Amino acid sequence: MEKELTELTDQELLEKRKKNKSNDIINAVILGVLIGIAIYSTIKYGPGLFTFLPVLFILYAVNKWNKSKKALEEELNSRNLK
């Protein structure tokens, strides 16, 4: 199980920020694929489950990623780490 951000050392927080930056590229690719699936499905078959299911997942994933990124930045700022 992963530690809470407040339990991490300064070095671990900086490493986590660096890892999150590389994960942003992976997240962007996943979102691009999901958007592509939704667009293809809409064009090929019209609006349906495969149009809205990827869109709902995108909204959920982006919200979760933004919350974790914001929490990490707040913890870094509270410790005066850049």
N, CA, C and O atoms as CSV, one atom per row, in Angstrom:
chain,resi,resn,atom,element,x,y,z
A,1,MET,N,N,0.834,-1.184,0.000
A,1,MET,CA,C,0.000,0.000,0.000
A,1,MET,C,C,0.875,1.243,0.000
A,1,MET,O,O,1.905,1.291,0.673
A,2,GLU,N,N,0.465,2.225,-0.744
A,2,GLU,CA,C,1.255,3.441,-0.889
A,2,GLU,C,C,1.084,4.344,0.325
A,2,GLU,O,O,-0.009,4.454,0.880
A,3,LYS,N,N,2.176,4.992,0.732
A,3,LYS,CA,C,2.139,5.912,1.865
A,3,LYS,C,C,1.353,7.167,1.497
A,3,LYS,O,O,1.230,7.528,0.327
A,4,GLU,N,N,0.832,7.814,2.522
A,4,GLU,CA,C,0.209,9.118,2.336
A,4,GLU,C,C,1.305,10.126,2.001
A,4,GLU,O,O,2.470,9.926,2.346
A,5,LEU,N,N,0.930,11.194,1.337
A,5,LEU,CA,C,1.919,12.206,0.946
A,5,LEU,C,C,2.591,12.835,2.158
A,5,LEU,O,O,3.773,13.171,2.095
A,6,THR,N,N,1.867,13.002,3.259
A,6,THR,CA,C,2.450,13.621,4.451
A,6,THR,C,C,3.476,12.713,5.118
A,6,THR,O,O,4.307,13.189,5.891
A,7,GLU,N,N,3.431,11.414,4.833
A,7,GLU,CA,C,4.370,10.460,5.432
A,7,GLU,C,C,5.659,10.313,4.620
A,7,GLU,O,O,6.624,9.718,5.098
A,8,LEU,N,N,5.682,10.847,3.406
A,8,LEU,CA,C,6.856,10.711,2.550
A,8,LEU,C,C,7.938,11.698,2.959
A,8,LEU,O,O,7.650,12.782,3.466
A,9,THR,N,N,9.186,11.306,2.731
A,9,THR,CA,C,10.292,12.225,2.970
A,9,THR,C,C,10.355,13.227,1.826
A,9,THR,O,O,9.696,13.061,0.800
A,10,ASP,N,N,11.159,14.269,2.018
A,10,ASP,CA,C,11.310,15.280,0.971
A,10,ASP,C,C,11.821,14.665,-0.322
A,10,ASP,O,O,11.328,14.990,-1.402
A,11,GLN,N,N,12.801,13.785,-0.221
A,11,GLN,CA,C,13.367,13.148,-1.408
A,11,GLN,C,C,12.327,12.290,-2.122
A,11,GLN,O,O,12.258,12.287,-3.352
A,12,GLU,N,N,11.523,11.566,-1.357
A,12,GLU,CA,C,10.486,10.725,-1.956
A,12,GLU,C,C,9.430,11.576,-2.668
A,12,GLU,O,O,8.916,11.187,-3.716
A,13,LEU,N,N,9.113,12.733,-2.095
A,13,LEU,CA,C,8.158,13.634,-2.736
A,13,LEU,C,C,8.699,14.152,-4.066
A,13,LEU,O,O,7.969,14.208,-5.056
A,14,LEU,N,N,9.963,14.527,-4.089
A,14,LEU,CA,C,10.560,15.019,-5.328
A,14,LEU,C,C,10.610,13.916,-6.394
A,14,LEU,O,O,10.392,14.179,-7.576
A,15,GLU,N,N,10.897,12.693,-5.968
A,15,GLU,CA,C,10.902,11.569,-6.910
A,15,GLU,C,C,9.499,11.290,-7.435
A,15,GLU,O,O,9.320,10.969,-8.609
A,16,LYS,N,N,8.508,11.415,-6.560
A,16,LYS,CA,C,7.119,11.199,-6.971
A,16,LYS,C,C,6.699,12.249,-7.989
A,16,LYS,O,O,5.986,11.932,-8.941
A,17,ARG,N,N,7.130,13.499,-7.805
A,17,ARG,CA,C,6.805,14.552,-8.772
A,17,ARG,C,C,7.449,14.248,-10.120
A,17,ARG,O,O,6.826,14.434,-11.165
A,18,LYS,N,N,8.691,13.783,-10.098
A,18,LYS,CA,C,9.371,13.438,-11.344
A,18,LYS,C,C,8.663,12.277,-12.043
A,18,LYS,O,O,8.515,12.283,-13.266
A,19,LYS,N,N,8.229,11.290,-11.275
A,19,LYS,CA,C,7.514,10.144,-11.837
A,19,LYS,C,C,6.168,10.592,-12.411
A,19,LYS,O,O,5.750,10.100,-13.459
A,20,ASN,N,N,5.495,11.508,-11.741
A,20,ASN,CA,C,4.209,12.006,-12.230
A,20,ASN,C,C,4.362,12.734,-13.564
A,20,ASN,O,O,3.472,12.664,-14.412
A,21,LYS,N,N,5.464,13.420,-13.754
A,21,LYS,CA,C,5.685,14.110,-15.022
A,21,LYS,C,C,5.785,13.107,-16.169
A,21,LYS,O,O,5.259,13.354,-17.254
A,22,SER,N,N,6.448,11.991,-15.940
A,22,SER,CA,C,6.542,10.982,-17.005
A,22,SER,C,C,5.210,10.260,-17.196
A,22,SER,O,O,4.894,9.822,-18.302
A,23,ASN,N,N,4.437,10.135,-16.131
A,23,ASN,CA,C,3.121,9.502,-16.248
A,23,ASN,C,C,2.139,10.377,-17.020
A,23,ASN,O,O,1.172,9.865,-17.583
A,24,ASP,N,N,2.371,11.682,-17.056
A,24,ASP,CA,C,1.490,12.581,-17.804
A,24,ASP,C,C,1.460,12.220,-19.285
A,24,ASP,O,O,0.418,12.335,-19.931
A,25,ILE,N,N,2.592,11.785,-19.825
A,25,ILE,CA,C,2.654,11.394,-21.236
A,25,ILE,C,C,1.808,10.139,-21.461
A,25,ILE,O,O,1.063,10.054,-22.437
A,26,ILE,N,N,1.925,9.185,-20.568
A,26,ILE,CA,C,1.137,7.953,-20.685
A,26,ILE,C,C,-0.349,8.270,-20.571
A,26,ILE,O,O,-1.164,7.740,-21.327
A,27,ASN,N,N,-0.698,9.134,-19.624
A,27,ASN,CA,C,-2.097,9.521,-19.449
A,27,ASN,C,C,-2.645,10.210,-20.689
A,27,ASN,O,O,-3.790,9.973,-21.074
A,28,ALA,N,N,-1.850,11.049,-21.311
A,28,ALA,CA,C,-2.291,11.743,-22.518
A,28,ALA,C,C,-2.541,10.755,-23.653
A,28,ALA,O,O,-3.499,10.918,-24.409
A,29,VAL,N,N,-1.704,9.745,-23.782
A,29,VAL,CA,C,-1.893,8.730,-24.821
A,29,VAL,C,C,-3.178,7.943,-24.567
A,29,VAL,O,O,-3.955,7.697,-25.490
A,30,ILE,N,N,-3.394,7.551,-23.319
A,30,ILE,CA,C,-4.615,6.813,-22.980
A,30,ILE,C,C,-5.853,7.646,-23.285
A,30,ILE,O,O,-6.820,7.144,-23.857
A,31,LEU,N,N,-5.820,8.915,-22.904
A,31,LEU,CA,C,-6.962,9.791,-23.178
A,31,LEU,C,C,-7.171,9.968,-24.677
A,31,LEU,O,O,-8.309,10.004,-25.145
A,32,GLY,N,N,-6.096,10.078,-25.422
A,32,GLY,CA,C,-6.203,10.204,-26.870
A,32,GLY,C,C,-6.844,8.988,-27.509
A,32,GLY,O,O,-7.666,9.111,-28.416
A,33,VAL,N,N,-6.460,7.809,-27.029
A,33,VAL,CA,C,-7.049,6.574,-27.555
A,33,VAL,C,C,-8.545,6.522,-27.233
A,33,VAL,O,O,-9.357,6.165,-28.086
A,34,LEU,N,N,-8.897,6.877,-26.009
A,34,LEU,CA,C,-10.310,6.860,-25.629
A,34,LEU,C,C,-11.133,7.869,-26.428
A,34,LEU,O,O,-12.265,7.583,-26.819
A,35,ILE,N,N,-10.569,9.032,-26.665
A,35,ILE,CA,C,-11.260,10.033,-27.486
A,35,ILE,C,C,-11.413,9.502,-28.910
A,35,ILE,O,O,-12.461,9.675,-29.533
A,36,GLY,N,N,-10.372,8.860,-29.420
A,36,GLY,CA,C,-10.444,8.266,-30.751
A,36,GLY,C,C,-11.518,7.195,-30.844
A,36,GLY,O,O,-12.240,7.124,-31.839
A,37,ILE,N,N,-11.630,6.362,-29.818
A,37,ILE,CA,C,-12.668,5.325,-29.799
A,37,ILE,C,C,-14.052,5.956,-29.809
A,37,ILE,O,O,-14.940,5.512,-30.537
A,38,ALA,N,N,-14.231,6.990,-29.001
A,38,ALA,CA,C,-15.536,7.654,-28.926
A,38,ALA,C,C,-15.893,8.296,-30.263
A,38,ALA,O,O,-17.036,8.192,-30.707
A,39,ILE,N,N,-14.941,8.952,-30.907
A,39,ILE,CA,C,-15.204,9.602,-32.193
A,39,ILE,C,C,-15.480,8.556,-33.271
A,39,ILE,O,O,-16.432,8.695,-34.040
A,40,TYR,N,N,-14.662,7.518,-33.331
A,40,TYR,CA,C,-14.863,6.457,-34.326
A,40,TYR,C,C,-16.226,5.796,-34.145
A,40,TYR,O,O,-16.952,5.576,-35.115
A,41,SER,N,N,-16.559,5.487,-32.917
A,41,SER,CA,C,-17.837,4.839,-32.635
A,41,SER,C,C,-19.007,5.722,-33.034
A,41,SER,O,O,-20.006,5.242,-33.569
A,42,THR,N,N,-18.880,7.001,-32.773
A,42,THR,CA,C,-19.962,7.925,-33.131
A,42,THR,C,C,-20.118,8.026,-34.645
A,42,THR,O,O,-21.238,8.029,-35.157
A,43,ILE,N,N,-19.012,8.108,-35.352
A,43,ILE,CA,C,-19.069,8.227,-36.814
A,43,ILE,C,C,-19.573,6.923,-37.439
A,43,ILE,O,O,-20.408,6.953,-38.343
A,44,LYS,N,N,-19.074,5.791,-36.968
A,44,LYS,CA,C,-19.403,4.500,-37.564
A,44,LYS,C,C,-20.807,4.019,-37.210
A,44,LYS,O,O,-21.542,3.542,-38.074
A,45,TYR,N,N,-21.174,4.146,-35.933
A,45,TYR,CA,C,-22.428,3.551,-35.473
A,45,TYR,C,C,-23.431,4.564,-34.910
A,45,TYR,O,O,-24.541,4.185,-34.537
A,46,GLY,N,N,-23.063,5.817,-34.847
A,46,GLY,CA,C,-23.940,6.809,-34.239
A,46,GLY,C,C,-23.761,6.812,-32.726
A,46,GLY,O,O,-23.051,5.967,-32.181
A,47,PRO,N,N,-24.392,7.743,-32.058
A,47,PRO,CA,C,-24.258,7.818,-30.595
A,47,PRO,C,C,-24.755,6.534,-29.937
A,47,PRO,O,O,-25.808,6.004,-30.290
A,48,GLY,N,N,-23.988,6.057,-28.992
A,48,GLY,CA,C,-24.355,4.828,-28.303
A,48,GLY,C,C,-23.482,4.617,-27.084
A,48,GLY,O,O,-22.854,5.551,-26.585
A,49,LEU,N,N,-23.447,3.384,-26.611
A,49,LEU,CA,C,-22.684,3.049,-25.411
A,49,LEU,C,C,-21.192,3.330,-25.594
A,49,LEU,O,O,-20.548,3.869,-24.695
A,50,PHE,N,N,-20.643,2.966,-26.754
A,50,PHE,CA,C,-19.210,3.168,-26.979
A,50,PHE,C,C,-18.854,4.613,-27.287
A,50,PHE,O,O,-17.682,4.937,-27.481
A,51,THR,N,N,-19.836,5.467,-27.333
A,51,THR,CA,C,-19.575,6.897,-27.414
A,51,THR,C,C,-19.468,7.474,-26.011
A,51,THR,O,O,-18.546,8.230,-25.705
A,52,PHE,N,N,-20.413,7.111,-25.175
A,52,PHE,CA,C,-20.496,7.740,-23.860
A,52,PHE,C,C,-19.645,7.060,-22.797
A,52,PHE,O,O,-19.200,7.723,-21.861
A,53,LEU,N,N,-19.408,5.758,-22.911
A,53,LEU,CA,C,-18.595,5.049,-21.927
A,53,LEU,C,C,-17.156,5.580,-21.884
A,53,LEU,O,O,-16.655,5.851,-20.793
A,54,PRO,N,N,-16.477,5.737,-23.013
A,54,PRO,CA,C,-15.130,6.311,-22.950
A,54,PRO,C,C,-15.131,7.752,-22.436
A,54,PRO,O,O,-14.211,8.160,-21.727
A,55,VAL,N,N,-16.159,8.518,-22.790
A,55,VAL,CA,C,-16.227,9.909,-22.331
A,55,VAL,C,C,-16.385,9.953,-20.813
A,55,VAL,O,O,-15.754,10.777,-20.151
A,56,LEU,N,N,-17.214,9.081,-20.259
A,56,LEU,CA,C,-17.380,9.035,-18.805
A,56,LEU,C,C,-16.085,8.626,-18.123
A,56,LEU,O,O,-15.719,9.186,-17.089
A,57,PHE,N,N,-15.387,7.647,-18.701
A,57,PHE,CA,C,-14.115,7.238,-18.125
A,57,PHE,C,C,-13.092,8.368,-18.197
A,57,PHE,O,O,-12.320,8.568,-17.259
A,58,ILE,N,N,-13.083,9.096,-19.290
A,58,ILE,CA,C,-12.168,10.225,-19.436
A,58,ILE,C,C,-12.417,11.251,-18.343
A,58,ILE,O,O,-11.476,11.724,-17.706
A,59,LEU,N,N,-13.678,11.597,-18.125
A,59,LEU,CA,C,-14.007,12.580,-17.094
A,59,LEU,C,C,-13.565,12.101,-15.709
A,59,LEU,O,O,-13.007,12.874,-14.930
A,60,TYR,N,N,-13.815,10.834,-15.409
A,60,TYR,CA,C,-13.415,10.270,-14.120
A,60,TYR,C,C,-11.890,10.279,-13.966
A,60,TYR,O,O,-11.370,10.691,-12.929
A,61,ALA,N,N,-11.189,9.832,-14.986
A,61,ALA,CA,C,-9.725,9.732,-14.920
A,61,ALA,C,C,-9.071,11.105,-14.794
A,61,ALA,O,O,-8.157,11.288,-13.991
A,62,VAL,N,N,-9.534,12.061,-15.581
A,62,VAL,CA,C,-8.951,13.405,-15.525
A,62,VAL,C,C,-9.178,14.017,-14.153
A,62,VAL,O,O,-8.278,14.652,-13.605
A,63,ASN,N,N,-10.358,13.838,-13.595
A,63,ASN,CA,C,-10.657,14.369,-12.271
A,63,ASN,C,C,-9.742,13.750,-11.220
A,63,ASN,O,O,-9.213,14.456,-10.361
A,64,LYS,N,N,-9.556,12.439,-11.286
A,64,LYS,CA,C,-8.700,11.750,-10.320
A,64,LYS,C,C,-7.230,12.179,-10.469
A,64,LYS,O,O,-6.550,12.429,-9.474
A,65,TRP,N,N,-6.752,12.260,-11.709
A,65,TRP,CA,C,-5.359,12.668,-11.934
A,65,TRP,C,C,-5.125,14.098,-11.466
A,65,TRP,O,O,-4.079,14.395,-10.889
A,66,ASN,N,N,-6.079,14.980,-11.706
A,66,ASN,CA,C,-5.921,16.371,-11.274
A,66,ASN,C,C,-5.914,16.490,-9.758
A,66,ASN,O,O,-5.150,17.283,-9.207
A,67,LYS,N,N,-6.746,15.724,-9.079
A,67,LYS,CA,C,-6.770,15.765,-7.616
A,67,LYS,C,C,-5.446,15.293,-7.033
A,67,LYS,O,O,-4.918,15.916,-6.113
A,68,SER,N,N,-4.906,14.202,-7.557
A,68,SER,CA,C,-3.645,13.690,-7.019
A,68,SER,C,C,-2.490,14.636,-7.333
A,68,SER,O,O,-1.591,14.818,-6.512
A,69,LYS,N,N,-2.515,15.235,-8.519
A,69,LYS,CA,C,-1.464,16.186,-8.889
A,69,LYS,C,C,-1.530,17.428,-7.997
A,69,LYS,O,O,-0.502,17.939,-7.554
A,70,LYS,N,N,-2.736,17.902,-7.742
A,70,LYS,CA,C,-2.918,19.082,-6.896
A,70,LYS,C,C,-2.477,18.788,-5.462
A,70,LYS,O,O,-1.835,19.627,-4.830
A,71,ALA,N,N,-2.813,17.612,-4.947
A,71,ALA,CA,C,-2.413,17.235,-3.587
A,71,ALA,C,C,-0.891,17.170,-3.473
A,71,ALA,O,O,-0.324,17.612,-2.474
A,72,LEU,N,N,-0.232,16.625,-4.484
A,72,LEU,CA,C,1.229,16.551,-4.468
A,72,LEU,C,C,1.848,17.941,-4.496
A,72,LEU,O,O,2.788,18.216,-3.750
A,73,GLU,N,N,1.331,18.816,-5.347
A,73,GLU,CA,C,1.868,20.177,-5.428
A,73,GLU,C,C,1.637,20.946,-4.126
A,73,GLU,O,O,2.500,21.713,-3.699
A,74,GLU,N,N,0.491,20.746,-3.500
A,74,GLU,CA,C,0.223,21.412,-2.219
A,74,GLU,C,C,1.190,20.942,-1.145
A,74,GLU,O,O,1.670,21.746,-0.346
A,75,GLU,N,N,1.479,19.643,-1.121
A,75,GLU,CA,C,2.420,19.115,-0.133
A,75,GLU,C,C,3.827,19.635,-0.400
A,75,GLU,O,O,4.551,19.975,0.537
A,76,LEU,N,N,4.217,19.700,-1.666
A,76,LEU,CA,C,5.533,20.254,-2.004
A,76,LEU,C,C,5.626,21.722,-1.592
A,76,LEU,O,O,6.642,22.154,-1.049
A,77,ASN,N,N,4.575,22.479,-1.850
A,77,ASN,CA,C,4.569,23.893,-1.483
A,77,ASN,C,C,4.581,24.086,0.033
A,77,ASN,O,O,5.218,25.014,0.530
A,78,SER,N,N,3.883,23.218,0.774
A,78,SER,CA,C,3.860,23.352,2.239
A,78,SER,C,C,5.232,23.084,2.842
A,78,SER,O,O,5.548,23.588,3.920
A,79,ARG,N,N,6.050,22.292,2.151
A,79,ARG,CA,C,7.405,21.997,2.624
A,79,ARG,C,C,8.444,22.897,1.973
A,79,ARG,O,O,9.641,22.733,2.208
A,80,ASN,N,N,8.002,23.836,1.164
A,80,ASN,CA,C,8.895,24.752,0.444
A,80,ASN,C,C,9.898,24.024,-0.434
A,80,ASN,O,O,11.074,24.385,-0.483
A,81,LEU,N,N,9.427,22.999,-1.124
A,81,LEU,CA,C,10.253,22.252,-2.070
A,81,LEU,C,C,9.896,22.679,-3.481
A,81,LEU,O,O,8.723,22.884,-3.795
A,82,LYS,N,N,10.887,22.810,-4.318
A,82,LYS,CA,C,10.635,23.189,-5.714
A,82,LYS,C,C,11.204,22.159,-6.636
A,82,LYS,O,O,11.096,22.294,-7.855
